[in-house]
Amino acid sequence: MDKRLTRTDYLFALMFIFMLVCILGAFFYGLKIGQEKSDQKYEKILHADKAVTQELGAYDQQVLVSYYHTIFLPFREFQNKWFELMSQIELGHSTVDASAVLKELYKLADEKYGALQSKNMPASSPLLVQSHQGYLKSLKLFADTLKSYQSKANSLSAPQLLDAIQKDAYILEAKTQALTAQKNYFDSIVAWNGTIDPDIEYFDPANNANLDQWRAMNLNVKNQYITAKLLKNKSFSPFYPQDMTIRIDEFIASGQAKKMSVNDVSQTMDLLLNTNAVRSGDFVKGKAKWYPNEQLPQLPFFSDIN
């Protein structure tokens, strides 16, 4: 005799079919979701790669060299003249026409300001854009303030005039803007270094490096660190950051740091600054000895004494 299926049998069969449909539906739904997430992931990676590709040229050597000649060098010419003529006033005393000296400096600052105003840096290089703006602000402050001192310059003694100028709030801000612009330029050099050496070890300039940390830095990171410390100390100086870098390396290697119980870079910098132990050109003179294998962009101030 044929055994007839009961209602219970039909119910179990329907439940089995329903569960099978649900399982298959969940499987294909999960597969779809997984594909969508995978597509989103690789879409992000693709866009990230495109962004990196677009930014690769932001700080390449050609851009850094162009900035050097069109922005950095004109300001450097004013900076060199600033120290030269301030020294003339200091050493010449009554034999120097201070008003004429300040007029010369004002005209040079104003000339360089006009020259830099006509230049533009690409928006894809924000560090260089910021550096450009900093040098513009610095030159404008120098020009306007120096002009205001011309009429009273000869009525003051040389020490009085120099003291007034060095303490002037606008001159101090002009120097701060210049130091900030310098740091931005050296930050861009480190950015360039990162494009040719992905394994470069960075160091946060906000931290105080001990001598072991200093030794571990590559040359470009050391220079960047120096620009940050010069800015923090408001030290507007005639030498380049790399001139300070090589003097620190020489000081450590000679055993003087250990002998004098100097434990970090800030202490070393203070000592070198207070003793006027750094000169423009120190780096170029010792570069071959101290940094024969370091990667540097082909910028004139790394190879020429000027």
C-alpha positions in Angstrom: 0.0 0.0 0.0 1.2 3.5 -0.8 1.9 5.6 2.3 0.2 9.0 2.0 2.1 12.1 3.2 0.7 13.7 6.3 0.2 17.4 6.8 3.3 17.3 9.0 5.4 15.9 6.2 4.2 18.6 3.8 4.9 21.3 6.5 8.5 20.0 7.0 9.0 19.9 3.2 7.8 23.5 2.8 10.0 24.7 5.7 13.0 23.0 4.2 12.4 24.6 0.8 11.9 28.0 2.4 15.1 27.7 4.4 17.0 26.6 1.3 15.7 29.7 -0.6 16.7 31.9 2.4 20.2 30.4 2.5 20.7 30.9 -1.2 19.3 34.4 -1.0 21.6 35.3 1.8 24.6 33.8 0.0 24.0 35.9 -3.2 23.2 39.0 -1.2 26.4 38.6 0.8 28.3 38.0 -2.5 26.9 41.2 -3.9 27.7 43.3 -0.8 31.2 41.9 -0.8 31.7 42.8 -4.5 30.5 46.3 -3.8 32.8 46.8 -0.9 35.7 45.4 -2.9 34.9 47.8 -5.8 34.8 50.7 -3.3 38.1 49.7 -1.8 39.9 49.5 -5.1 38.2 52.7 -6.3 39.7 54.5 -3.3 43.1 53.0 -4.0 42.9 54.0 -7.6 42.0 57.6 -6.7 44.7 57.6 -4.1 47.3 56.5 -6.7 46.0 59.2 -9.0 46.4 61.8 -6.3 49.9 60.7 -5.5 50.8 60.8 -9.2 49.5 64.3 -9.5 51.5 65.4 -6.5 54.8 63.8 -7.5 55.9 66.9 -9.3 54.9 69.3 -6.5 58.4 69.4 -5.0 60.6 67.9 -7.7 64.1 69.4 -8.3 63.0 71.6 -11.2 60.4 73.3 -9.0 62.9 73.7 -6.1 65.5 75.2 -8.4 63.0 77.6 -10.0 61.9 78.8 -6.5 65.5 79.2 -5.5 66.3 81.6 -8.4 63.0 83.5 -8.5 62.1 83.8 -4.8 64.8 82.6 -2.4 67.8 84.3 -4.0 66.3 87.8 -4.3 65.4 87.7 -0.6 68.8 86.4 0.2 70.4 89.4 -1.6 68.5 91.7 0.6 69.3 89.6 3.7 73.1 89.8 2.9 72.9 93.5 2.4 71.0 93.9 5.7 73.8 92.4 7.7 76.5 94.2 5.7 74.9 97.7 6.2 73.9 97.1 9.8 77.5 96.2 10.4 78.6 99.5 8.7 76.4 101.5 11.1 77.7 99.6 14.1 81.4 99.9 13.2 81.4 103.3 11.4 79.7 105.3 14.2 79.7 109.0 13.3 81.5 108.5 10.0 78.6 106.7 8.4 75.5 108.5 7.1 73.0 106.3 8.8 70.1 107.9 7.0 71.6 107.1 3.6 72.3 103.6 4.6 68.7 103.0 5.7 67.5 104.6 2.4 69.7 102.1 0.5 68.2 99.2 2.5 64.7 100.5 2.1 65.1 100.8 -1.7 66.5 97.3 -2.0 63.7 95.8 0.1 61.1 97.7 -1.9 62.7 96.6 -5.2 62.9 92.9 -4.1 59.3 93.1 -2.9 58.2 94.3 -6.3 60.1 91.6 -8.0 58.7 88.8 -5.8 55.1 90.2 -6.2 55.2 89.5 -9.9 56.1 85.8 -9.3 53.7 82.9 -8.7 54.2 79.4 -7.3 51.9 76.5 -8.4 49.0 75.7 -6.0 50.2 72.1 -6.1 53.3 73.2 -4.1 51.6 74.7 -0.9 54.9 74.8 1.1 56.5 77.0 -1.6 53.3 79.1 -1.9 53.5 79.7 1.9 57.3 80.4 1.7 56.7 82.9 -1.1 54.0 84.7 0.9 56.3 84.8 3.9 59.2 86.5 2.1 56.8 89.0 0.6 55.4 89.9 4.0 58.9 90.2 5.4 60.2 92.5 2.6 57.1 94.7 2.9 57.7 95.1 6.7 61.4 95.7 6.2 60.7 98.3 3.5 58.0 100.3 5.4 59.8 100.3 8.7 63.2 101.2 7.3 61.6 104.1 5.5 60.1 105.4 8.7 63.6 105.5 10.4 65.3 107.6 7.6 64.3 111.0 8.9 65.5 110.4 12.5 68.5 108.1 11.8 71.1 110.9 12.0 69.7 112.3 15.2 70.5 109.1 17.1 73.9 107.6 17.9 74.8 104.4 16.2 74.1 102.3 19.3 70.8 104.1 19.9 69.7 103.6 16.3 70.6 100.0 16.1 68.9 99.3 19.4 65.7 101.0 18.2 65.7 99.1 14.9 66.5 95.7 16.5 63.7 96.1 19.1 61.2 97.5 16.6 58.1 95.2 16.6 57.7 95.5 12.8 61.4 94.5 12.2 61.0 91.6 14.6 57.9 90.5 12.7 59.8 90.9 9.4 62.5 88.6 10.7 59.9 86.0 11.9 58.2 86.0 8.5 61.6 85.4 6.8 62.4 82.6 9.2 59.0 81.0 8.6 59.5 81.3 4.9 62.9 79.7 5.2 61.5 76.8 7.2 58.8 76.2 4.5 61.4 76.0 1.8 63.5 73.5 3.7 60.3 71.5 4.5 59.8 71.3 0.7 63.3 69.9 0.3 62.5 67.2 2.8 59.3 66.5 0.8 61.5 66.2 -2.3 63.7 63.8 -0.4 60.7 61.7 0.4 59.9 61.2 -3.3 63.3 59.6 -4.0 63.7 57.8 -0.7 60.3 56.4 0.6 62.2 55.0 3.6 63.4 58.4 4.9 63.1 58.7 8.6 61.4 62.0 9.6 61.8 63.8 12.9 59.3 66.2 14.4 61.1 69.5 14.7 58.7 70.4 17.6 60.6 67.9 19.7 64.0 68.5 21.2 66.5 66.0 19.6 69.2 64.4 21.7 72.6 63.8 20.1 71.8 60.1 19.2 68.6 61.2 17.5 70.5 63.9 15.6 73.1 61.4 14.4 70.3 59.2 13.0 68.8 62.0 10.9 69.8 62.4 7.2 71.2 65.7 6.1 67.9 67.2 4.8 66.0 66.3 7.9 68.8 67.9 10.0 68.6 71.1 8.0 64.8 71.1 8.4 65.3 70.7 12.2 67.7 73.6 12.2 65.2 75.9 10.4 62.5 75.1 13.0 64.9 75.9 15.9 66.1 79.1 14.3 62.4 80.2 13.9 61.6 79.2 17.5 64.6 81.2 18.8 63.9 84.2 16.4 67.4 83.9 15.2 67.7 85.8 12.0 71.3 85.1 11.0 73.5 85.6 8.0 74.4 81.9 7.6 72.4 79.1 5.9 70.8 76.4 8.0 73.2 73.8 6.6 76.1 75.9 7.9 74.7 75.3 11.4 74.2 71.7 10.7 77.8 71.0 9.8 79.1 72.9 12.7 77.0 70.8 15.0 78.3 67.6 13.4 81.9 68.8 13.8 81.3 69.8 17.4 79.9 66.4 18.3 82.6 64.5 16.3 85.4 66.4 17.9 84.4 65.3 21.3 83.6 68.8 22.5 79.9 68.0 23.1 80.9 65.2 25.5 83.7 67.3 27.1 81.3 70.2 27.8 78.4 67.9 28.9 76.2 69.1 26.0 73.4 66.6 25.7 71.1 67.8 23.0 70.9 69.9 19.8 69.3 72.9 21.3 72.1 73.3 23.8 74.7 72.9 21.0 73.0 75.5 18.9 72.9 78.0 21.7 76.5 77.5 22.4 77.5 77.9 18.7 75.3 81.0 18.3 76.5 82.7 21.5 80.1 82.2 20.4 79.5 83.3 16.8 81.0 80.0 15.7 78.9 79.6 12.5 79.8 81.3 9.2 78.1 81.4 5.8 80.0 79.0 3.6 80.9 76.5 6.4 78.8 73.8 4.8 80.3 74.1 1.3 83.8 74.0 2.7 83.2 70.8 4.6 80.6 69.1 2.5 82.9 66.6 0.7 84.4 65.4 4.0 81.2 65.2 6.0 78.4 64.3 3.6 79.9 62.5 0.5 76.9 60.2 0.2 74.0 62.4 1.2 71.2 63.0 -1.3 70.7 66.7 -2.0 68.8 68.6 -4.6 71.1 70.5 -7.0 70.6 73.9 -5.4 73.4 76.5 -5.6 73.6 77.1 -1.8 74.6 73.5 -1.4 77.6 73.9 -3.6 78.6 77.5 -4.0 80.0 80.0 -1.4 78.0 83.2 -1.8 
